[in-house]
């Protein structure tokens, strides 16, 4: 190729990359807002939770971290129970 093509390849890519448009979706089916309370109820367990729409980005991130860590703890507990069962309940 010619030196002109080399210079062209060296230029930054200026094409605009468009992200897909986000669209709203329904709340997960296991949750329902408790009208007038600012709370959500988890239908299978009937446990309530503060409405996440009232939280700022930092609090949402902390909630996400808590949920991820809780799932890890539950998985660990299930594993430990399996270990104890394998060892005859000791």
C-alpha positions in Angstrom: 0.0 0.0 0.0 1.0 3.6 -0.4 2.1 5.9 2.4 -1.2 7.8 2.0 -3.1 4.6 3.2 -0.7 4.2 6.1 -1.5 7.8 7.2 -5.2 7.1 6.8 -4.9 3.9 9.0 -3.2 6.0 11.7 -6.1 8.4 12.0 -8.5 7.9 14.9 -11.8 6.3 14.2 -14.4 9.1 14.2 -17.4 7.0 13.4 -20.2 7.6 15.8 -21.2 4.4 17.7 -24.8 4.5 18.8 -26.0 2.5 21.8 -29.3 0.6 21.6 -32.1 2.7 23.1 -33.1 1.5 26.6 -36.7 0.7 27.1 -38.6 0.3 30.4 -39.5 -3.2 31.5 -41.9 -4.5 34.2 -40.8 -5.0 37.8 -39.8 -8.6 38.4 -42.8 -10.7 39.2 -41.8 -11.7 42.7 -42.0 -8.1 43.8 -45.0 -5.7 44.3 -45.1 -2.1 45.5 -47.0 -1.6 48.7 -49.1 1.5 47.8 -48.6 4.5 50.0 -45.7 2.9 52.0 -42.6 3.5 49.9 -41.9 -0.2 50.3 -41.8 -3.3 48.1 -43.0 -6.7 49.2 -41.4 -10.0 48.1 -44.5 -12.0 47.3 -43.1 -15.6 48.0 -41.8 -14.6 51.5 -43.9 -11.5 52.3 -40.7 -9.7 53.3 -40.6 -6.0 52.7 -37.8 -3.9 51.3 -37.3 -0.1 51.0 -38.3 1.1 47.5 -35.1 1.2 45.5 -36.3 4.2 43.5 -35.7 6.3 46.7 -32.0 5.3 46.8 -29.1 7.2 45.2 -26.5 5.6 43.0 -24.1 4.9 45.9 -26.9 3.2 48.0 -27.9 1.2 45.0 -24.3 0.0 44.6 -24.2 -0.9 48.3 -27.4 -2.8 48.0 -26.1 -4.7 45.0 -22.9 -5.6 46.8 -25.0 -6.8 49.8 -27.2 -8.9 47.6 -24.2 -10.5 45.8 -22.5 -11.2 49.2 -25.7 -12.6 50.6 -26.0 -15.1 47.7 -22.3 -16.1 48.2 -23.1 -16.7 51.9 -26.2 -18.8 51.1 -24.1 -20.9 48.6 -21.4 -21.4 51.2 -24.0 -22.5 53.9 -25.5 -25.0 51.4 -22.0 -26.3 50.7 -21.2 -26.7 54.4 -24.5 -28.5 55.0 -23.6 -30.9 52.2 -20.1 -31.5 53.7 -21.7 -32.2 57.1 -24.2 -34.6 55.5 -21.5 -36.4 53.6 -19.5 -36.8 56.9 -22.6 -38.3 58.6 -23.8 -35.1 60.3 -20.7 -34.5 62.3 
